[in-house]
Amino acid sequence: MKVNIGNYPTRLICNIHTKHMEKKYGFMYADTNKATTRFDNFLEVIEDSMQSVYDVFNWIWFDRRNQKVKVHIDRWDTWSMDHTISHIILPMLVQLKRDKHGAPMVSNADVPKKLRASKKQIKSYSKKGKTDPKHFERWDWILDEMIWAFNQKCRDDWEGDYCEYKDDTAQSGLKLVWEDREASNAHQVRMTNGFRLFGVYFENLWD
């Protein structure tokens, strides 16, 4: 397998007014309803004028570019496709958790009771334009479960954590001497749930 995916196409953007306002009034300056100064308004006119010029170049060149995507699949990549793509998904999930700047809504049913929020709490915080105290912890837990599941899938021998074999010369093979089937089943159940969560929140895997 060979995968080569380029960066997203960029555009020329003038944001001198936007940066000035964010630095002066904060990121949510548009909701503050504070009176603007002449200098604020002057920068807004400059930004609009420069952006008009930039948009000409964007139309000529930048908006006509597409993200470069080249994917080559070899025959053996689909022999154990679940194992193959796990090696790609795992590091992406790790990086997403490290670099993320937000979190989607997570269903209470998908997380432990200690991380759940009541409908009343969620509604109360939503009215204030805020998230409940456990909002980001729930998403971290979901990501951790996905990461754990794909990490196990990348292993070829996780079942070996729950059993032991020894050489049996009399039978010309291996003999099972110890097995914890209950723990092995619990391990598989957790993995399966991690993959389920990946499917449920697939469209929320953004930074």
SESERO-599344 format. One record per atom (N, C-alpha, C): x, y, z; atom name; residue number from 1; residue in three letters. Coordinates in Angstrom, 2 decimals, decimal comma, m for minus. Atoms other than C-alpha are relative to their C-alpha. Layout:
N
c1_c2_c3_atom_seq_type
X_Y_Z_CA_NUM_ALA
...
This chain:
207
c1_c2_c3_atom_seq_type
0,84_m1,19_0,00_N_1_MET
0,00_0,00_0,00_CA_1_MET
0,87_1,24_0,00_C_1_MET
m0,67_m1,30_0,01_N_2_LYS
1,15_3,51_m0,81_CA_2_LYS
m1,07_1,09_0,01_C_2_LYS
0,97_m1,07_m0,16_N_3_VAL
m0,81_6,54_0,35_CA_3_VAL
0,71_1,34_0,03_C_3_VAL
m0,58_m1,34_0,03_N_4_ASN
0,07_10,12_m0,53_CA_4_ASN
m1,14_1,01_m0,09_C_4_ASN
1,08_m0,98_m0,05_N_5_ILE
m2,44_12,77_0,55_CA_5_ILE
0,59_1,36_0,34_C_5_ILE
m0,56_m1,33_m0,20_N_6_GLY
m1,45_16,42_0,19_CA_6_GLY
m0,83_0,85_0,92_C_6_GLY
0,69_m0,94_m0,87_N_7_ASN
m2,45_19,39_2,27_CA_7_ASN
m1,26_0,54_m0,69_C_7_ASN
1,20_m0,60_0,58_N_8_TYR
m5,84_21,06_1,80_CA_8_TYR
0,38_1,27_m0,76_C_8_TYR
m0,28_m1,23_0,74_N_9_PRO
m5,85_23,84_m0,82_CA_9_PRO
m0,27_1,23_0,88_C_9_PRO
0,15_m1,22_m0,80_N_10_THR
m5,40_27,28_0,73_CA_10_THR
m0,50_1,15_m0,88_C_10_THR
0,45_m1,21_0,69_N_11_ARG
m6,76_30,72_m0,19_CA_11_ARG
0,71_1,20_0,61_C_11_ARG
m0,53_m1,26_m0,53_N_12_LEU
m5,45_34,25_0,17_CA_12_LEU
m1,08_0,66_0,85_C_12_LEU
0,98_m0,59_m0,90_N_13_ILE
m7,21_35,78_3,17_CA_13_ILE
0,63_1,17_0,74_C_13_ILE
m0,44_m1,18_m0,76_N_14_CYS
m6,81_39,25_4,66_CA_14_CYS
m0,81_0,04_1,29_C_14_CYS
0,73_m0,01_m1,26_N_15_ASN
m7,70_39,23_8,34_CA_15_ASN
0,60_0,97_1,01_C_15_ASN
m0,61_m0,98_m0,92_N_16_ILE
m5,99_42,31_9,78_CA_16_ILE
m1,06_0,56_0,96_C_16_ILE
1,08_m0,49_m0,87_N_17_HIS
m9,33_43,55_11,11_CA_17_HIS
m0,44_m1,08_0,98_C_17_HIS
0,43_1,11_m0,85_N_18_THR
m10,33_40,16_12,45_CA_18_THR
0,98_m0,24_1,14_C_18_THR
m1,01_0,22_m1,03_N_19_LYS
m7,04_39,66_14,31_CA_19_LYS
0,03_1,15_1,01_C_19_LYS
0,01_m1,16_m0,89_N_20_HIS
m7,17_43,18_15,70_CA_20_HIS
m1,17_m0,08_0,98_C_20_HIS
1,19_0,06_m0,84_N_21_MET
m10,71_42,69_17,02_CA_21_MET
0,09_m1,14_1,01_C_21_MET
m0,14_1,12_m0,93_N_22_GLU
m9,94_39,29_18,54_CA_22_GLU
0,99_0,32_1,11_C_22_GLU
m1,00_m0,37_m1,00_N_23_LYS
m6,88_40,68_20,29_CA_23_LYS
m0,55_1,04_0,97_C_23_LYS
0,51_m1,10_m0,82_N_24_LYS
m8,76_43,73_21,57_CA_24_LYS
m1,22_m0,39_0,83_C_24_LYS
1,27_0,29_m0,67_N_25_TYR
m12,18_42,27_22,46_CA_25_TYR
m0,18_m1,49_0,35_C_25_TYR
0,15_1,42_m0,27_N_26_GLY
m11,61_38,51_22,57_CA_26_GLY
m0,53_m0,74_m1,21_C_26_GLY
0,37_0,83_1,15_N_27_PHE
m12,42_35,62_20,26_CA_27_PHE
m1,46_0,17_m0,40_C_27_PHE
1,42_m0,14_0,29_N_28_MET
m16,19_36,09_20,55_CA_28_MET
m0,41_1,48_m0,05_C_28_MET
0,25_m1,45_0,00_N_29_TYR
m16,01_39,85_19,90_CA_29_TYR
m1,32_0,36_m0,67_C_29_TYR
1,24_m0,31_0,72_N_30_ALA
m19,02_39,72_17,55_CA_30_ALA
m1,22_m0,06_0,91_C_30_ALA
1,14_0,14_m0,91_N_31_ASP
m21,26_38,78_20,49_CA_31_ASP
0,06_0,96_1,18_C_31_ASP
m0,16_m0,88_m1,16_N_32_THR
m20,02_41,46_22,87_CA_32_THR
m0,84_1,27_m0,09_C_32_THR
0,81_m1,21_0,22_N_33_ASN
m22,07_44,32_21,33_CA_33_ASN
0,70_1,27_0,50_C_33_ASN
m0,74_m1,18_m0,43_N_34_LYS
m19,31_46,74_22,27_CA_34_LYS
0,11_1,00_m1,15_C_34_LYS
m0,13_m1,04_1,02_N_35_ALA
m19,10_50,06_20,44_CA_35_ALA
1,40_m0,02_m0,59_C_35_ALA
m1,30_0,02_0,66_N_36_THR
m16,33_50,08_17,87_CA_36_THR
0,53_1,42_m0,19_C_36_THR
m0,64_m1,30_0,19_N_37_THR
m13,84_52,89_17,39_CA_37_THR
0,18_0,28_m1,49_C_37_THR
m0,26_m0,37_1,40_N_38_ARG
m12,98_54,75_14,20_CA_38_ARG
1,11_m0,87_m0,58_C_38_ARG
m1,11_0,83_0,48_N_39_PHE
m9,76_52,78_13,98_CA_39_PHE
m0,48_m1,42_m0,32_C_39_PHE
0,57_1,32_0,26_N_40_ASP
m11,69_49,51_14,25_CA_40_ASP
m0,70_m0,02_m1,36_C_40_ASP
0,75_m0,08_1,25_N_41_ASN
m13,96_50,60_11,40_CA_41_ASN
0,92_0,21_m1,20_C_41_ASN
m0,96_m0,23_1,08_N_42_PHE
m10,99_51,81_9,34_CA_42_PHE
0,67_m1,31_m0,41_C_42_PHE
m0,62_1,28_0,32_N_43_LEU
m9,32_48,41_9,60_CA_43_LEU
m0,97_m0,93_m0,71_C_43_LEU
0,99_0,84_0,67_N_44_GLU
m12,56_46,74_8,55_CA_44_GLU
m0,11_0,37_m1,47_C_44_GLU
0,05_m0,45_1,40_N_45_VAL
m12,67_48,86_5,37_CA_45_VAL
1,24_m0,48_m0,74_C_45_VAL
m1,26_0,45_0,62_N_46_ILE
m9,01_48,02_4,65_CA_46_ILE
m0,07_m1,50_m0,28_C_46_ILE
0,09_1,45_0,17_N_47_GLU
m9,66_44,32_5,18_CA_47_GLU
m0,93_m0,36_m1,16_C_47_GLU
0,95_0,28_1,07_N_48_ASP
m12,70_44,32_2,88_CA_48_ASP
0,59_0,34_m1,37_C_48_ASP
m0,58_m0,43_1,27_N_49_SER
m10,81_46,20_0,17_CA_49_SER
1,09_m0,96_m0,46_C_49_SER
m1,09_0,92_0,34_N_50_MET
m7,76_43,95_0,29_CA_50_MET
m0,53_m1,38_m0,34_C_50_MET
0,57_1,31_0,30_N_51_GLN
m9,91_40,83_0,36_CA_51_GLN
m0,61_m0,04_m1,39_C_51_GLN
0,55_m0,08_1,35_N_52_SER
m11,62_42,00_m2,83_CA_52_SER
1,08_m0,26_m1,04_C_52_SER
m1,13_0,23_0,91_N_53_VAL
m8,21_42,06_m4,53_CA_53_VAL
0,46_m1,45_0,10_C_53_VAL
m0,41_1,38_m0,20_N_54_TYR
m7,25_38,72_m3,00_CA_54_TYR
m0,94_m0,98_m0,71_C_54_TYR
0,97_0,91_0,59_N_55_ASP
m10,46_37,14_m4,28_CA_55_ASP
0,18_m0,15_m1,50_C_55_ASP
m0,29_0,13_1,43_N_56_VAL
m9,44_37,88_m7,85_CA_56_VAL
1,05_m1,08_m0,22_C_56_VAL
m1,05_1,01_0,10_N_57_PHE
m6,26_35,82_m7,37_CA_57_PHE
m0,52_m1,37_0,45_C_57_PHE
0,60_1,27_m0,42_N_58_ASN
m8,27_33,18_m5,51_CA_58_ASN
m0,78_m0,63_m1,14_C_58_ASN
0,79_0,51_1,10_N_59_TRP
m10,61_32,86_m8,48_CA_59_TRP
0,90_m0,49_m1,15_C_59_TRP
m0,90_0,36_1,11_N_60_ILE
m7,73_32,73_m10,99_CA_60_ILE
0,77_m1,28_0,30_C_60_ILE
m0,92_1,09_m0,29_N_61_TRP
m5,59_30,19_m9,15_CA_61_TRP
m0,40_m0,88_1,18_C_61_TRP
0,13_0,80_m1,22_N_62_PHE
m6,26_29,10_m5,58_CA_62_PHE
m1,28_m0,82_0,05_C_62_PHE
1,27_0,73_m0,06_N_63_ASP
m9,92_28,11_m5,92_CA_63_ASP
m0,11_m1,10_m1,04_C_63_ASP
0,04_1,01_1,06_N_64_ARG
m9,14_25,94_m8,95_CA_64_ARG
0,85_m1,22_0,35_C_64_ARG
m0,84_1,12_m0,40_N_65_ARG
m6,77_23,64_m7,08_CA_65_ARG
m0,78_m1,01_0,83_C_65_ARG
0,61_1,06_m0,77_N_66_ASN
m7,79_20,32_m5,58_CA_66_ASN
1,05_m0,68_0,88_C_66_ASN
m0,91_0,75_m0,88_N_67_GLN
m6,29_18,32_m2,76_CA_67_GLN
0,53_m1,22_m0,77_C_67_GLN
m0,61_1,13_0,70_N_68_LYS
m3,85_15,75_m4,16_CA_68_LYS
m0,13_m1,27_0,84_C_68_LYS
0,21_1,28_m0,69_N_69_VAL
m4,82_12,20_m3,22_CA_69_VAL
0,42_m1,13_m0,93_C_69_VAL
m0,46_1,16_0,77_N_70_LYS
m2,95_9,13_m4,50_CA_70_LYS
0,05_m1,20_0,94_C_70_LYS
0,05_1,21_m0,83_N_71_VAL
m3,71_5,70_m3,07_CA_71_VAL
0,22_m1,22_m0,90_C_71_VAL
m0,27_1,24_0,72_N_72_HIS
m2,21_2,45_m4,36_CA_72_HIS
m0,21_m1,18_0,95_C_72_HIS
0,30_1,17_m0,83_N_73_ILE
m3,57_m0,82_m2,94_CA_73_ILE
0,63_m1,24_m0,63_C_73_ILE
m0,58_1,26_0,46_N_74_ASP
m1,55_m4,03_m3,26_CA_74_ASP
m0,94_m1,16_0,33_C_74_ASP
0,88_1,16_m0,21_N_75_ARG
m3,18_m7,49_m3,39_CA_75_ARG
m0,05_m0,43_1,45_C_75_ARG
m0,07_0,51_m1,37_N_76_TRP
m1,99_m8,42_0,08_CA_76_TRP
m0,61_0,94_1,04_C_76_TRP
0,58_m0,96_m0,96_N_77_ASP
m3,48_m5,30_1,67_CA_77_ASP
m1,40_m0,39_0,44_C_77_ASP
1,37_0,39_m0,36_N_78_THR
m6,93_m6,92_1,66_CA_78_THR
m0,08_m1,44_0,51_C_78_THR
0,01_1,33_m0,58_N_79_TRP
m5,88_m10,35_2,92_CA_79_TRP
m0,51_0,07_1,45_C_79_TRP
0,50_m0,29_m1,36_N_80_SER
m6,41_m8,99_6,45_CA_80_SER
m0,23_1,51_0,05_C_80_SER
0,24_m1,44_0,17_N_81_MET
m7,89_m5,61_5,61_CA_81_MET
m0,20_0,70_1,34_C_81_MET
0,22_m0,63_m1,30_N_82_ASP
m9,00_m4,92_9,19_CA_82_ASP
1,31_0,28_0,71_C_82_ASP
m1,32_m0,18_m0,62_N_83_HIS
m5,43_m5,39_10,40_CA_83_HIS
0,79_1,08_m0,73_C_83_HIS
m0,77_m0,95_0,80_N_84_THR
m3,95_m3,35_7,53_CA_84_THR
m0,40_1,44_0,29_C_84_THR
0,43_m1,39_m0,18_N_85_ILE
m6,08_m0,23_7,95_CA_85_ILE
0,13_0,46_1,45_C_85_ILE
m0,18_m0,38_m1,41_N_86_SER
m5,66_m0,34_11,74_CA_86_SER
1,33_0,72_0,20_C_86_SER
m1,30_m0,65_m0,10_N_87_HIS
m2,01_0,64_11,26_CA_87_HIS
m0,05_1,45_m0,47_C_87_HIS
0,17_m1,38_0,46_N_88_ILE
m3,23_3,83_9,53_CA_88_ILE
m0,90_0,77_0,96_C_88_ILE
0,98_m0,66_m0,87_N_89_ILE
m6,19_4,63_11,77_CA_89_ILE
0,59_0,32_1,36_C_89_ILE
m0,53_m0,18_m1,36_N_90_LEU
m4,30_4,21_15,07_CA_90_LEU
0,80_1,29_0,16_C_90_LEU
m0,76_m1,23_m0,19_N_91_PRO
m1,69_6,99_14,61_CA_91_PRO
m0,81_1,26_m0,29_C_91_PRO
0,86_m1,15_0,28_N_92_MET
m4,37_9,30_13,17_CA_92_MET
m0,85_0,34_1,22_C_92_MET
0,79_m0,22_m1,20_N_93_LEU
m6,53_8,84_16,27_CA_93_LEU
0,86_0,60_1,11_C_93_LEU
m0,91_m0,52_m1,02_N_94_VAL
m3,54_9,46_18,53_CA_94_VAL
0,29_1,48_m0,24_C_94_VAL
m0,28_m1,40_0,33_N_95_GLN
m2,72_12,70_16,70_CA_95_GLN
m1,24_0,86_0,19_C_95_GLN
1,24_m0,75_m0,17_N_96_LEU
m6,37_13,79_16,70_CA_96_LEU
m0,23_0,34_1,46_C_96_LEU
0,21_m0,26_m1,42_N_97_LYS
m6,61_13,42_20,46_CA_97_LYS
0,99_1,04_0,51_C_97_LYS
m1,03_m0,94_m0,46_N_98_ARG
m3,36_15,34_20,94_CA_98_ARG
m0,26_1,41_m0,50_C_98_ARG
0,08_m1,33_0,62_N_99_ASP
m4,19_18,24_18,59_CA_99_ASP
m1,41_0,57_m0,06_C_99_ASP
1,39_m0,44_0,17_N_100_LYS
m8,00_18,50_18,80_CA_100_LYS
m0,26_1,33_0,70_C_100_LYS
0,38_m1,30_m0,56_N_101_HIS
m9,58_21,89_19,50_CA_101_HIS
m1,46_0,06_0,43_C_101_HIS
1,40_0,01_m0,38_N_102_GLY
m13,13_20,83_20,28_CA_102_GLY
m0,47_m1,42_0,22_C_102_GLY
0,58_1,33_m0,24_N_103_ALA
m15,46_17,94_20,99_CA_103_ALA
m1,46_0,01_m0,42_C_103_ALA
1,40_0,09_0,41_N_104_PRO
m18,78_16,78_19,53_CA_104_PRO
m0,89_m0,43_1,17_C_104_PRO
0,93_0,53_m0,99_N_105_MET
m21,88_15,79_21,45_CA_105_MET
0,15_m1,52_0,05_C_105_MET
m0,17_1,43_m0,20_N_106_VAL
m21,47_12,31_22,90_CA_106_VAL
m1,21_m0,54_0,76_C_106_VAL
1,16_0,61_m0,65_N_107_SER
m24,37_10,06_23,86_CA_107_SER
0,38_m0,56_1,37_C_107_SER
m0,22_0,54_m1,34_N_108_ASN
m24,62_9,21_27,55_CA_108_ASN
0,13_m1,52_m0,01_C_108_ASN
0,01_1,46_0,05_N_109_ALA
m25,23_5,59_26,56_CA_109_ALA
1,36_m0,57_m0,40_C_109_ALA
m1,29_0,48_0,49_N_110_ASP
m21,72_5,36_25,09_CA_110_ASP
1,13_0,17_1,00_C_110_ASP
m1,06_m0,26_m0,98_N_111_VAL
m19,79_6,39_28,22_CA_111_VAL
m0,41_m0,54_1,37_C_111_VAL
0,32_0,46_m1,36_N_112_PRO
m19,55_5,21_31,86_CA_112_PRO
m0,89_1,00_0,73_C_112_PRO
0,93_m0,84_m0,75_N_113_LYS
m22,07_6,57_34,36_CA_113_LYS
0,66_1,23_0,60_C_113_LYS
m0,68_m1,12_m0,64_N_114_LYS
m19,48_8,80_36,03_CA_114_LYS
0,23_1,18_m0,95_C_114_LYS
m0,22_m1,07_0,97_N_115_LEU
m19,12_10,80_32,79_CA_115_LEU
m1,30_0,54_m0,60_C_115_LEU
1,27_m0,40_0,59_N_116_ARG
m22,80_11,19_32,00_CA_116_ARG
m0,53_1,30_0,60_C_116_ARG
0,66_m1,23_m0,44_N_117_ALA
m24,77_14,43_32,24_CA_117_ALA
m1,49_m0,17_m0,22_C_117_ALA
1,45_0,10_0,13_N_118_SER
m28,51_14,68_32,80_CA_118_SER
m0,48_0,94_m1,11_C_118_SER
0,58_m0,86_1,04_N_119_LYS
m30,75_16,20_30,12_CA_119_LYS
m0,19_1,42_0,54_C_119_LYS
0,20_m1,31_m0,62_N_120_LYS
m31,47_19,01_32,56_CA_120_LYS
1,29_0,79_0,03_C_120_LYS
m1,30_m0,68_m0,03_N_121_GLN
m27,76_19,80_32,94_CA_121_GLN
0,39_0,49_m1,39_C_121_GLN
m0,37_m0,35_1,37_N_122_ILE
m27,14_19,75_29,20_CA_122_ILE
m0,83_1,18_m0,50_C_122_ILE
0,89_m1,07_0,43_N_123_LYS
m30,16_21,98_28,55_CA_123_LYS
0,36_1,31_0,68_C_123_LYS
m0,35_m1,19_m0,77_N_124_SER
m29,12_24,41_31,30_CA_124_SER
1,26_0,66_m0,53_C_124_SER
m1,26_m0,56_0,51_N_125_TYR
m25,57_24,81_29,99_CA_125_TYR
m0,15_0,49_m1,43_C_125_TYR
0,21_m0,40_1,39_N_126_SER
m26,78_25,02_26,37_CA_126_SER
m0,62_1,39_m0,09_C_126_SER
0,64_m1,32_m0,01_N_127_LYS
m28,96_28,03_27,21_CA_127_LYS
1,02_1,10_0,24_C_127_LYS
m1,03_m0,98_m0,30_N_128_LYS
m25,85_29,78_28,50_CA_128_LYS
1,11_0,02_m1,06_C_128_LYS
m1,02_0,07_1,05_N_129_GLY
m23,90_28,89_25,37_CA_129_GLY
1,25_m0,72_0,46_C_129_GLY
m1,15_0,72_m0,55_N_130_LYS
m21,64_26,58_27,36_CA_130_LYS
m0,23_m1,50_m0,10_C_130_LYS
0,10_1,46_m0,05_N_131_THR
m20,92_22,86_27,58_CA_131_THR
0,08_m0,43_1,46_C_131_THR
m0,04_0,47_m1,38_N_132_ASP
m21,41_20,82_30,73_CA_132_ASP
1,42_m0,42_0,37_C_132_ASP
m1,38_0,27_m0,46_N_133_PRO
m18,29_20,05_32,85_CA_133_PRO
0,61_m1,30_m0,53_C_133_PRO
m0,51_1,30_0,46_N_134_LYS
m18,00_16,47_31,51_CA_134_LYS
0,03_m0,13_m1,52_C_134_LYS
0,12_0,05_1,46_N_135_HIS
m18,45_17,36_27,83_CA_135_HIS
1,29_m0,49_m0,67_C_135_HIS
m1,27_0,34_0,65_N_136_PHE
m14,77_17,13_26,84_CA_136_PHE
0,57_m1,31_0,54_C_136_PHE
m0,46_1,27_m0,56_N_137_GLU
m14,05_14,23_29,20_CA_137_GLU
m0,67_m1,18_m0,70_C_137_GLU
0,69_1,09_0,71_N_138_ARG
m16,68_12,15_27,41_CA_138_ARG
0,67_m0,27_m1,34_C_138_ARG
m0,65_0,19_1,31_N_139_TRP
m15,00_12,72_24,04_CA_139_TRP
1,38_m0,61_0,17_C_139_TRP
m1,31_0,60_m0,26_N_140_ASP
m11,58_11,91_25,49_CA_140_ASP
m0,14_m1,48_0,28_C_140_ASP
0,21_1,41_m0,32_N_141_TRP
m12,97_8,65_26,84_CA_141_TRP
m0,31_m0,79_m1,27_C_141_TRP
0,35_0,66_1,26_N_142_ILE
m14,47_7,77_23,44_CA_142_ILE
1,26_m0,20_m0,85_C_142_ILE
m1,23_0,10_0,79_N_143_LEU
m11,16_8,51_21,69_CA_143_LEU
0,94_m1,04_0,60_C_143_LEU
m0,87_0,97_m0,66_N_144_ASP
m9,24_6,47_24,27_CA_144_ASP
m0,45_m1,43_m0,30_C_144_ASP
0,51_1,34_0,30_N_145_GLU
m11,50_3,47_23,66_CA_145_GLU
0,28_m0,39_m1,44_C_145_GLU
m0,33_0,27_1,40_N_146_MET
m11,03_3,77_19,90_CA_146_MET
1,49_m0,33_m0,13_C_146_MET
m1,45_0,18_0,08_N_147_ILE
m7,26_4,08_20,29_CA_147_ILE
0,39_m1,36_0,57_C_147_ILE
m0,32_1,29_m0,62_N_148_TRP
m7,11_1,07_22,63_CA_148_TRP
m0,40_m1,15_m0,92_C_148_TRP
0,49_1,08_0,86_N_149_ALA
m9,20_m1,07_20,25_CA_149_ALA
0,88_m0,19_m1,22_C_149_ALA
m0,83_0,13_1,20_N_150_PHE
m7,12_m0,29_17,17_CA_150_PHE
1,43_m0,40_0,35_C_150_PHE
m1,32_0,44_m0,44_N_151_ASN
m3,91_m0,75_19,14_CA_151_ASN
0,02_m1,51_0,18_C_151_ASN
0,08_1,45_m0,16_N_152_GLN
m5,06_m4,26_20,03_CA_152_GLN
m0,08_m0,70_m1,34_C_152_GLN
0,12_0,60_1,33_N_153_LYS
m5,98_m4,96_16,42_CA_153_LYS
1,35_m0,02_m0,71_C_153_LYS
m1,33_m0,04_0,61_N_154_CYS
m2,44_m3,97_15,39_CA_154_CYS
0,89_m1,11_0,55_C_154_CYS
m0,75_1,10_m0,59_N_155_ARG
m1,14_m6,68_17,71_CA_155_ARG
m0,43_m1,31_m0,65_C_155_ARG
0,32_1,31_0,56_N_156_ASP
m0,94_m10,20_16,28_CA_156_ASP
m0,23_m1,05_1,09_C_156_ASP
m0,03_1,04_m1,03_N_157_ASP
m0,85_m11,92_19,64_CA_157_ASP
m0,72_0,37_1,29_C_157_ASP
0,64_m0,39_m1,25_N_158_TRP
m3,22_m10,28_22,12_CA_158_TRP
m0,66_m1,18_0,70_C_158_TRP
0,62_1,17_m0,63_N_159_GLU
m4,96_m13,61_22,67_CA_159_GLU
0,98_m0,73_0,90_C_159_GLU
m1,03_0,66_m0,81_N_160_GLY
m1,64_m14,84_24,08_CA_160_GLY
0,08_0,52_1,42_C_160_GLY
0,03_m0,52_m1,36_N_161_ASP
m2,24_m12,66_27,14_CA_161_ASP
m0,86_m0,86_0,92_C_161_ASP
0,98_0,76_m0,78_N_162_TYR
m4,92_m15,12_28,22_CA_162_TYR
0,12_m1,51_m0,15_C_162_TYR
m0,21_1,44_0,11_N_163_CYS
m3,48_m18,53_27,44_CA_163_CYS
1,49_m0,31_m0,10_C_163_CYS
m1,40_0,42_0,08_N_164_GLU
m0,26_m20,51_27,48_CA_164_GLU
0,06_m1,42_m0,55_C_164_GLU
m0,21_1,32_0,59_N_165_TYR
0,93_m23,45_25,42_CA_165_TYR
1,42_m0,47_0,29_C_165_TYR
m1,35_0,55_m0,12_N_166_LYS
3,89_m25,76_25,83_CA_166_LYS
0,16_m1,13_m0,99_C_166_LYS
m0,29_1,08_0,95_N_167_ASP
5,60_m28,24_23,55_CA_167_ASP
m0,47_m1,33_0,57_C_167_ASP
0,46_1,35_m0,38_N_168_ASP
4,03_m31,67_23,64_CA_168_ASP
0,61_m0,98_m0,99_C_168_ASP
m0,72_0,89_0,93_N_169_THR
6,52_m34,01_22,07_CA_169_THR
m0,76_m1,29_m0,25_C_169_THR
0,74_1,25_0,16_N_170_ALA
4,27_m36,97_22,66_CA_170_ALA
m1,08_0,13_m1,08_C_170_ALA
1,05_m0,24_0,99_N_171_GLN
1,56_m35,42_20,50_CA_171_GLN
0,52_0,73_m1,24_C_171_GLN
m0,63_m0,70_1,13_N_172_SER
4,04_m33,74_18,11_CA_172_SER
m0,67_1,34_m0,28_C_172_SER
0,63_m1,30_0,17_N_173_GLY
2,54_m30,35_18,73_CA_173_GLY
0,03_0,81_1,28_C_173_GLY
0,10_m0,85_m1,17_N_174_LEU
1,48_m27,84_21,39_CA_174_LEU
m1,18_m0,42_0,86_C_174_LEU
1,06_0,34_m0,94_N_175_LYS
m0,59_m28,44_24,50_CA_175_LYS
m0,39_1,22_0,81_C_175_LYS
0,51_m1,11_m0,79_N_176_LEU
m2,79_m25,86_26,17_CA_176_LEU
0,11_m0,34_1,48_C_176_LEU
m0,19_0,26_m1,43_N_177_VAL
m1,76_m25,60_29,81_CA_177_VAL
m0,72_1,01_0,88_C_177_VAL
0,70_m1,03_m0,78_N_178_TRP
m3,57_m22,43_30,90_CA_178_TRP
m0,79_0,90_m0,92_C_178_TRP
0,84_m0,88_0,80_N_179_GLU
m6,43_m20,31_29,60_CA_179_GLU
m0,99_0,73_0,90_C_179_GLU
1,01_m0,81_m0,69_N_180_ASP
m8,60_m17,46_30,92_CA_180_ASP
m0,98_0,47_m1,06_C_180_ASP
0,94_m0,29_1,09_N_181_ARG
m11,48_m17,56_28,48_CA_181_ARG
m0,91_1,18_0,33_C_181_ARG
0,87_m1,11_m0,40_N_182_GLU
m13,62_m15,12_30,47_CA_182_GLU
0,67_1,35_m0,25_C_182_GLU
m0,74_m1,25_0,22_N_183_ALA
m10,93_m12,42_30,39_CA_183_ALA
0,22_0,25_m1,49_C_183_ALA
m0,20_m0,13_1,44_N_184_SER
m10,28_m13,10_26,70_CA_184_SER
m1,27_0,50_m0,67_C_184_SER
1,27_m0,45_0,56_N_185_ASN
m13,97_m12,68_25,90_CA_185_ASN
m0,27_1,47_0,34_C_185_ASN
0,19_m1,39_m0,41_N_186_ALA
m14,09_m9,42_27,89_CA_186_ALA
0,88_0,93_m0,82_C_186_ALA
m0,92_m0,76_0,83_N_187_HIS
m11,07_m8,19_25,94_CA_187_HIS
m0,60_0,22_m1,39_C_187_HIS
0,59_m0,09_1,32_N_188_GLN
m12,81_m8,95_22,65_CA_188_GLN
m1,23_0,90_m0,01_C_188_GLN
1,19_m0,85_m0,10_N_189_VAL
m16,03_m7,27_23,80_CA_189_VAL
0,40_1,48_0,02_C_189_VAL
m0,45_m1,40_m0,06_N_190_ARG
m14,12_m4,07_24,62_CA_190_ARG
0,54_0,45_m1,36_C_190_ARG
m0,48_m0,33_1,34_N_191_MET
m12,37_m4,16_21,24_CA_191_MET
m1,16_0,27_m0,95_C_191_MET
1,16_m0,14_0,88_N_192_THR
m15,66_m4,64_19,42_CA_192_THR
m0,74_1,30_0,27_C_192_THR
0,66_m1,25_m0,35_N_193_ASN
m17,17_m1,71_21,30_CA_193_ASN
0,80_1,21_m0,50_C_193_ASN
m0,85_m1,08_0,52_N_194_GLY
m14,19_0,48_20,35_CA_194_GLY
m0,21_0,20_m1,49_C_194_GLY
0,26_m0,10_1,45_N_195_PHE
m14,78_m0,33_16,67_CA_195_PHE
m1,41_0,54_m0,26_C_195_PHE
1,37_m0,52_0,13_N_196_ARG
m18,50_0,36_17,13_CA_196_ARG
m0,01_1,52_0,19_C_196_ARG
m0,08_m1,44_m0,25_N_197_LEU
m17,69_3,79_18,59_CA_197_LEU
0,64_0,73_m1,17_C_197_LEU
m0,65_m0,59_1,18_N_198_PHE
m15,43_4,47_15,62_CA_198_PHE
m1,02_0,23_m1,10_C_198_PHE
1,04_m0,14_1,01_N_199_GLY
m18,39_3,88_13,32_CA_199_GLY
m1,03_1,05_0,38_C_199_GLY
1,02_m0,94_m0,47_N_200_VAL
m20,84_5,88_15,44_CA_200_VAL
0,48_1,44_m0,13_C_200_VAL
m0,52_m1,37_m0,03_N_201_TYR
m18,56_8,93_15,70_CA_201_TYR
0,96_0,29_m1,17_C_201_TYR
m0,90_m0,15_1,15_N_202_PHE
m16,82_8,58_12,32_CA_202_PHE
m0,03_1,42_m0,56_C_202_PHE
0,12_m1,34_0,58_N_203_GLU
m18,17_11,92_11,06_CA_203_GLU
0,35_1,11_0,99_C_203_GLU
m0,44_m0,98_m0,99_N_204_ASN
m16,99_13,63_14,24_CA_204_ASN
1,52_m0,02_0,18_C_204_ASN
m1,46_0,09_m0,10_N_205_LEU
m13,32_12,77_13,66_CA_205_LEU
0,63_1,17_m0,73_C_205_LEU
m0,55_m1,23_0,59_N_206_TRP
m12,25_16,34_12,95_CA_206_TRP
0,77_0,76_1,06_C_206_TRP
m0,80_m0,82_m0,93_N_207_ASP
m9,83_18,81_14,48_CA_207_ASP
m0,54_1,43_m0,05_C_207_ASP
